[in-house]
Amino acid sequence: MEKSCLRCGVEMQLLRRTRIQLGQTGWVLGDLPNLLAGGLPVEIYDCPVCGKLEFFRGEDILADTGDGIAQRKCPQCGQMHDMDYPKCPYCRYKYE
């Protein structure tokens, strides 16, 4: 499903699928309430033009997260690859 940026209208790219922790740390019980609260599955999208981030609820998204490394789409060849690469491993496009 295509998601467009509300600011500039450009197609947003999936940055990561993860869970956001819902609880909070308490003074008396420490991290126990935080651990028992569970997590909310979310998809995080990034606008490549203005940098806006948007969070969307996911169903059960942990099954297809793979190794958990954030992905980016190369603007030159369109292939998805790990975000920690300084250049595209497919076409060698260099990010500035």
Order of alpha helices (4+ residues) and beta strands (2+ residues): beta-alpha-beta-beta-beta-beta
